[in-house]
């Protein structure tokens, strides 16, 4: 990045002085670099308050100009040059290889630009994966969601592609490493549990896994962005439903029960829930990147860049929360040398575990109790998410009505469609952000499970195709995620057959009643059974947990073949999204969010039952339903669902969208 001109510096200095800001021009410039490393969001100037609590127009103009100056970035080298540069650095350090995960220090799904090391090195932009780089060979590891995407983004002459599940990194290392080789890793980017598995694989090959003091990839990434800076703000009790003090007391009591003195919190979404704060450091999820220690007395040490704290946040946090610089974390861990410290080794960075072990702390390895508490939404959060889904359903229905009118004309593209959907959501006046990059796939692009349209791949949506749109929104009162597949023109018999089998699986899960203690792995087959009957399947999970104005993917609950053993509990939100994908032809997915509820047990029931309440409200394409495959119960479910959609979404529409909705929700 080039430096701004001197005239910008002088104008900025004058504006800073006039506003009473505590920053000098050099400090302000570093802050702006951090702002540039965070997502812009829908309010791109909200960060001005970090420089001065009440910035005047002159300061705002100077800051905007500085941001524009710093935004220019130099050209970056090609993947081959990057790979060579990394190999040269490894040779200089006496390493035979290096591991590059898609991860940051917090093991988040969405990473700040600084942490997108895997994408920078290989070109792969999916949300899960890893690479292993050796002197003469390299491999990229992705799961079934990203197999097709990786083939289009990554040069196969540079990286062999491995399935993350069928041939995981540990297996590859055991097969590939030679005796005496040393392969490096960044202990901040791997969990403690992962490193234990990888150490075992390397040892069996006669090789050694070596923790690097500094990341060698960072050493060759000349234009690597700095850590992100975005305002951290309170999340009001009107949305959270419970004060932070009550949450801290609740979790501290669990620590005391387990005789733990402190809990290391490494996941920003757990910190956000515990302290009732939200930020904007990563794309599409309102998180502030930070670490925290919760003590048995319910006090918290928060480790965060203080420049991110919006005016008044100290009052919101209160005296029981101390704010410390990020660099103070390691010293705080050292101070726990005589304590019993609880942490989740499946999400905590290996570096943290190593530091605590070195300090002599007694480690209690267990899942962060905040994760389970956060998963069960309280009544205020559930009321908010229902409002959010009604609002979002109206925006999506307007979009689907628009698609029905415009797509058959043949001039609409995938990107134009997703942009229009975002406009409908922005028009609600409540949108904070999309909850992920919209998947807008026409024809064969719909078969790429986590497809993202680019200028190069952007297809026209034409008659005879299926159009798949998977999208969601972040509102202060709830997070949404919904997928619809619609026929443009007349679908083929095969399309109708496949769609109906997916729909039948979706309905089977929606209608499920199950005993208390049931987990997602036990329910997954309900959604796949009708595809399995004809030898078909899909390579992704059937359901993931969803947060309350937090992550669109949230644990611990999920529905998958290899689902977690965590039992469903009332208040948990999870997606119901079976699918089918025919490579180079079309994709089908149908997704609603549901919440776990207590179910009415029939007469004679010996065990309490749970079920699902569907939250998502948007019509399902009746033109794709093959009636001969539908049972009476399934038809009744779809008719009842459409009646509910019309009743709750219809009053929010008028004119052509309302007429369209009334037509597409008619009983089968």
C-alpha positions, 0 to 999 in steps of 0.5 A: 500500500502506498503512503498518502500524500503530504496534503492529506497528512496536513489536512488530517492533522488540522482536523484531528486537532480541531476535533479534540481527538486523542490520535495524532496523524500517524496513529490515525493512519494505522487505525485506518489501515485496520479499518480497511482490513475489516468488512465495509458493511452497510454503514461504511462511515460508522468507524469515524467515532473510533477517532473522535466520539463526535467527529465534525464534517471536516474530520469526516472528510479528512478520514474518508480521503485518507481511507481512499488514499490507503485503499490502493493496493499493488499487484500481487504475484501469481500462485506459482510465484507465491508457492516458490516464495514460500518454499524458498522461505521454508528452505531458509528456515530449515523446514521441509514443508509447511501446513496452511489451514483455512483458519485464524487464531479463533478458528472462525468460519469467516476470516479477516483478510489478514488470515486468508492465507490459504486463498492467497497461496492457492486461489481457493476461496472456500470456507473450509480446507487446508494445504500442505506444501513440501519442497517438490509437491503440494496438496489441497484438502477440501470436502465434498461441498468444494470439490468442484469449486477447487477444480476451477480455482486451483492449478492442478499442476501445483496442488493435488486435490484431496478429499478432506474426509476420505483422505484427510491431512493426517493420512496424507502426511503419514503416506508422504513424509519421509524419515527425518523431514521437518514440517512446520506449522503455526501453533496459533492456526491449529487447535490443540486436538488437531496438532496432536493428531498431526504429530502422531501422523508425522511420528509414524512416518519418522518425521517431525512436526515443528511449531514455528515462532512466526508464520513463514507464509506471512514473511513472504506475503508482502501486502498482508493486511493488518488486523481488522478494526471495526466498532464494537457496540452493545447488543441491547437487552431488547434483543439479547433477552438476558443481561451479561451479568446474569450470563457471566454468573450462570457460566461461572457457576458451571466452572465452580461445579467442575472445580475450575478457576477460569475459562479460556474463551477463544471463540469471538461468538461466545464472547459476543454472547457472554458480554452482549456485544457485537462488532464487524471484524469479519465478513457477514458475522457481527463479531469482534475478534478477541480473547477472554478469561472468565473467572470463577467469581464471574469477572472477565478479562477481555483481550481486544484492541481498545481502538475498536471500542465505540464510545460508551462501551466501557459503561456497558461492560461495567466494572466486572470486565477489564479491557486489556491489550491483545498482547497481554493474553500470554502474560495472563495465561502465565499467571494461571500457573497454579489454577485449574483452567478449562478450555476446549482443545477442539477450538483453542489454538495449540499455542494457548495450550502450550503456554498453559502447560508451560506455566504449570496450569492444570488443564480441564479439557471440556467444551466451552459451556458458553457454546451450549448455553448460546445454542438454546435461544431464550424467549426474547431471542426466539420472538426476535427471530420469528419477526426477522423471518417474517420480515425476511420472508417478505423480502424473499417473496418480492424477489421470487415474484420478480424472478418469476416475471423477469427470468423468462425474458432471458436477460437476467444474470446470476449476479444481477439476481443476487444484487436485486435480492440484496436490494429487497433486503436493504429496503426493509430498513433493518438489514445489518448485513447478508449472513453469507455471500449469496449463492445464485446458481443457474443451470450447471452452476447450481450443482456447485454446492457453495458456488459464488458467481464471478464475472467469469462464471456469471451465467444467464438465467434462461428457460429450461434451467433450474435456478438455485438461490441460497441466501440469508440476512443479519438483522439485530433481532435474528439471523436468516438462511433460506434456499429455494430452487425454482424452475425457469420455464417448464422443468423436465420430468427428471428435475421434478422427480429429483426435486420432489424427493428432496422435498419429501426428505425436507417434509419428513424432517420437518414433521419428525417427532423424536425422544429427548436425547436424540441427536442430529446424526440419528435424524439425518437419514430421514432427509436422505431416504427418498434419494437413497431409494433410487441410488442418489445422495448429496455430499453435505450435511442436512442441517447446521445450527444458527445464531441469534444475530451471530453466526449463520453456522453455529454449533454444537447441534447439527444434522449430518451423517457424521452429526455431532452427538449433542442432543437437541434441546428446546430453543436450538435453531437448525437448518433443514436443507437436503439437496441433490446435485447433477454435475454440469446440469443443475442443482436442487436444495430446499432450506428452511430454518427450524427451532426445536420445540417440545412436542405434544406426546400421543396417548400412551407415550412413555417418553417426552418428545421434541419436534421442530417449528419451521421459522422460514416463510417463503413459497416452495415452487409447486411447478417442481412437485411431482404429485404422483410421488407425494403422500397425502400427509406430505401434500397436507404439510405443503398446503398448510405451510403455504397457507401460513406463508400467505397469512404471515407474508401476504399482509406485507405485500401488495400489487403484483407481488401479492397477486403472485404470492396468492397464486403460488401458495394455492393448495395442491 
